[in-house]
Amino acid sequence: MLIEPAAVPGAYVITSHRHTDRRGDFFEGMRADALEEALGHPFVPRQINYSTSRGNTLRGLHGVAVPPGQAKYVSCVRGALRDIVVDLRVGSPSFGRHQVTELDAGSGRSVYVPEGVGHGFLTLTDDTCICYVLSSTYVPGTQIDIDPLDGQLALPWGFTRPPLMSDKDARAPSLAEAVSAGLLARWDAQAPHYST
């Protein structure tokens, strides 16, 4: 298992080693011990979610207020998607920076998203299914949504026609509006947790 730091501090791209024979293939989707070694702290799953989407669906940018906070281990279990994480931690040296990772069911690639970092994706095929392994359970009223099309972020989604989006995502505040409203986590409160 290869665990590489992403452009956003505390985020990682994980690529599993595939074992293939005449029956098909096998790979480890997540190893808590290897992830803990890279993170410098444990990642304890508390909830697992799945979402299935039509092609050209844009979901995100989503995060959870800190506290309670929520880290995510994201994998594509069917189809393909363009995954983007964005540093939303006010005061971070990489505030507003993003990481793009192509995920598909056959790659064995996953993304670890730390607390305070926004996450979104664009599906590249119909019937794409994504799995989120979460460090905390759902707490109503703690979700943070940022406009995924915010010009200040200028995220490289790569769609060629308008994407399918929820009304909630289409109405989400810009990054500047979220900062002004005090919705985002502060880097100085989280920085000691990161080994990068």
N, C-alpha and C positions, 0 to 999 in steps of 0.2 A: 504494500500500500504506500503510495507516494502522497505526502501531505505538503503542499506548497503554500507559502504565504501569498495572499492576494494583494492588490494595490491598496486595499482598505485595511488598515491595521486591525488585527484580531480576526479577520476573515481568512478563510483558507479554501483552496481547491484541492479536492481529494480524488486521486485516481487509483482505483483498485487494480490489482494484477489479475488478469483473466487466465483461467485454466480451461483449455479447450481439448475435447477429444471427439470421437465419432458420434457421441450422443448429443453434443452441444457444448455449452460452456458453463462455468461457475466462477463467481467472484464474491468476495466479502463486501457487502454494502457499507458496513460501518464496523469499526473496532474501537471500543471505548478506551482501551489502554493506549493505542497509538494516537488517538485524538487527544487524550488527556496529556500525553507527553508533549505534543505540539502546542497545545493551549496553555499548559502550565497550571491547569485547574480542571476539575472533573466536569463532564457534560453528562447530566443525568436526565434521560428522557422522562417526561411527565405526560405527554400527549402525542399521538400520531394522527395527522390529518392527510387526506387525499383530495385533490381536485382534478376533475376531468374537463377539458375545454376543447372547443372547436378550433380549427386552424385560424391564425391571425387574431387570436384573443390576447389582449393585454390586461394583465392583472398586476396591480401595484401602483405605486410604491407603498408598501405596508410595513409597519413596525408596531411596537408595543411600548407604552410609556415606561420609564424607569423611575421608581419602581412601578409595577412588579418586574418589568423586563422580561425578555424572552429571546433566547438564542434558538437558531434553527439549523438543522442539518437537512439539506434539500437534495432530492434525487428525482430523476425522471424515470418512471417505471414503464411508460409506454409512449411512443411518439418521440418528439424532439421539441426543444425550446431554447430560446436565448434568455439566459438568466442574468440579471443585473442587480448588484448590490451597490448601495450608495451610503457613504459615511454621512450620517445626520447628527453626529455628536458635536455640539457647539464647542468650539475651542480646539477641536482636533486638528493636528497638522495636515490632515487630508480631508478636512470638512468639504463636502460637495464632490469629492473624487468618487469615481465608480470603477467597478470591475465587471467585465462582460465574460461570461463563460457559456459555451454551447454545451447543453446537456441532452443526452438521448438515452434511450433504454439500453442500448448495447455497449455504451462507452465505459461503463463502470466509474463514471465521473460524478462527483457530488460537490456541493458547496456548503461550507459552514459559515453561517451569518451570526455574528456576535450581537449582544444586546446593544440597542441604540443605533443600529444600522438598518437602513431601509432595504426592502427586497421587492423585486418585481420580475415578471417574465412575459415574453411574447411567444405564443405557441407557433411552431413552424409546420406542424402537421395537424390534421384532424384527429380527434380522439386522443389527444395528448393527456397523460395522467402524471401528476407530480405528487411526490410524497414528502411531507414535512414531519420530521421528528423534532419535537419542541421541548424546551427545558422547563416550561411552565404551562399550566392549563389555562384555558380561555377565561378571561376576567372581563365581563361586559364593561364598556366605557373606557377601556385603556388602549384601544387601538388608535394608531396614528396613521393617517393617510396623507400622502404628498402627491401633488399632480405629477403623473409620470411624463407628461409632455411639457413640463415647466421649461421655458426657454433658458433660464439661468443654469439649469442642469445640463441641457442639450444632450440627453442620453441617446446613444446610437441604437435605437430599437431596430432599425432596418426594415420597417414595413413599407410596402409599395402601394398600399391602399389604406384607407382609414381602418384602424383596428376595432374589434368588438371590445367594448368596455362597459363596466357597470356604471350606473348613474352616480354612485358614491365616488368611484375613482374619477369620473369626468368632472365632478364638482369639488374635488379635493383641493385644499389650499396649496399655494406655491411654497417653495422652500422659504422665501423671505417672509411670507405670512405666518408660517409655522414658527419661525424664529421669533418674530414679533409677538406672537401669542404665548410664547414660553412653553411650547409643546414638546420640545426636543430635549434629549438627555445632554448632560454636560460631560465633556471629555475628561476634565480633571477629576470627576467622581469615579470614572471607570478606568482610566489609564493604568493604574497599578495592576489590573488583572491581565494585561496583555504582555506576552513575552516578546512581541515584535516592536 
